[in-house]
Amino acid sequence: MSSPLLMIPGPIEISPAVRAAYSTPPPGHLSKPVMEAMSASLARMREVWRASADSQPFVFAGSGTTAMDMAAQNLVEPGDRVVVVSTGYFSERMASMLRRLDAEVEVVAAAPGDAPAPAQVAAALDRVGHPKALFATYVDTSTGVRVDPVPLARLAREKGALSVFDGVCATGGESFEMAAWDADVYLTGSQKAIGLPPGLGLLVASPRALHVRETRRAPVGSMGLDWREWQPVMRAYEEKRPAYFATPATNLVLALEVGLGEILAEPSFEGFAAGVPARVARTAAAARQLRDGFGALGLAPVPVREELLANTLSALRYPPGVDVSLVGRIAARGVTVAGGLHPAIKDQYFRVGHMGYSATRSDHLERTLQAIREALA
Ligand SMILES: *Cc1c(COP(=O)(O)O)cnc(C)c1O
């Protein structure tokens, strides 16, 4: 049988062009191809993130978790009060990270499959008084719940707090307007909707967030994640000047330029403008196509309301009489899907990723539905 189709919520299938870009002997970190790819990638990140010209993109070796850590380490000091909007496993990870930094963490949580209402978040921000930052997971990969970042970014601004969004399962597949929404940090990992192999953390910081780092009292505990170390290197790379702080994952940097380029080159789709809006609309269309199929198979989503359903993945409850062995039966039909992750409902559902390259391949979507249909029969 041909290699299995990887339909988990990251890592995902990658395009032939992305694969070709990194399939080369490791280039030096100051070689011309890497400097050019880094320069182009930093500019393209601002476009994909819809960020302002004075925002700072960071590209570094690591994963989505490293990117979360970078945001927390730079912005939060001991005793800072922060609010975390919790929609599942990855929001709870963010809260744990913040507690390790001795922040006072107020968590606003919802039942699995639901999201807190903006009014609850506003009340939490008021309760803590002088909040330093609001953290939210755009799409929580453990539940498939997507929050609406617009009221959250607005509330943070109104209360004088920074807004930080974990976009690890969203960036490139859900719309995000970093500049227009006045958000402060939007971060991801390379292996999700950006469409690369795992290995890069990607983060864009607003000028306001950078200023908070520059004016903090305590040094950043993690030298390897300190924006003050990284920012001069990122600026140098953007101007194609050699600079070194820590070795970037050079092969992946070559792929990053291509992966971001593919998103920006997405042809206009269903009336949405070419580029990011078209890619997001295409990912939404892939989600709809799969969900029609899931519904016909009697698979109900974990998210409790229509507007909470993410474009990038589906979390699906096992129908009566079906258990976790379904995932293995789907794998036996050549398609890899993921089991449950949220500790409270882990054995009650499974997850299917539909983002990045696969969202543009209706044959991938059809193969996935077919494998699930046969595995259920
Ligand atoms: C996958 C994921 C992470 C963790 O990313 P890693 O690359 O596994 O470290 C964090 N947040 C969200 C929302 C994710 O989907």
Ligand as a Chemical Component Dictionary entry (heavy atoms), coordinates in Angstrom:
data_LIG
# 
_chem_comp.id                   LIG 
_chem_comp.type                 NON-POLYMER 
_chem_comp.pdbx_formal_charge   0 
_chem_comp.three_letter_code    LIG 
# 
loop_
_chem_comp_atom.comp_id 
_chem_comp_atom.atom_id 
_chem_comp_atom.alt_atom_id 
_chem_comp_atom.type_symbol 
_chem_comp_atom.charge 
_chem_comp_atom.model_Cartn_x 
_chem_comp_atom.model_Cartn_y 
_chem_comp_atom.model_Cartn_z 
_chem_comp_atom.pdbx_ordinal 
LIG C1 C1 C 0 -0.175 21.708 18.238 1  
LIG C2 C2 C 0 -0.540 22.835 19.131 2  
LIG C3 C3 C 0 0.345  23.335 20.087 3  
LIG C4 C4 C 0 1.667  22.690 20.372 4  
LIG O1 O1 O 0 2.489  22.702 19.272 5  
LIG P1 P1 P 0 3.771  21.742 19.207 6  
LIG O2 O2 O 0 4.317  22.041 17.871 7  
LIG O3 O3 O 0 3.264  20.347 19.374 8  
LIG O4 O4 O 0 4.663  22.138 20.324 9  
LIG C5 C5 C 0 -0.028 24.441 20.810 10 
LIG N1 N1 N 0 -1.222 25.020 20.627 11 
LIG C6 C6 C 0 -2.100 24.565 19.735 12 
LIG C7 C7 C 0 -3.394 25.271 19.567 13 
LIG C8 C8 C 0 -1.783 23.464 18.953 14 
LIG O5 O5 O 0 -2.661 23.015 18.055 15 
# 
loop_
_chem_comp_bond.comp_id 
_chem_comp_bond.atom_id_1 
_chem_comp_bond.atom_id_2 
_chem_comp_bond.value_order 
_chem_comp_bond.pdbx_ordinal 
LIG C1 C2 SING 1  
LIG C2 C3 SING 2  
LIG C2 C8 DOUB 3  
LIG C3 C4 SING 4  
LIG C3 C5 DOUB 5  
LIG C4 O1 SING 6  
LIG O1 P1 SING 7  
LIG P1 O2 DOUB 8  
LIG P1 O3 SING 9  
LIG P1 O4 SING 10 
LIG C5 N1 SING 11 
LIG N1 C6 DOUB 12 
LIG C6 C7 SING 13 
LIG C6 C8 SING 14 
LIG C8 O5 SING 15 
# 
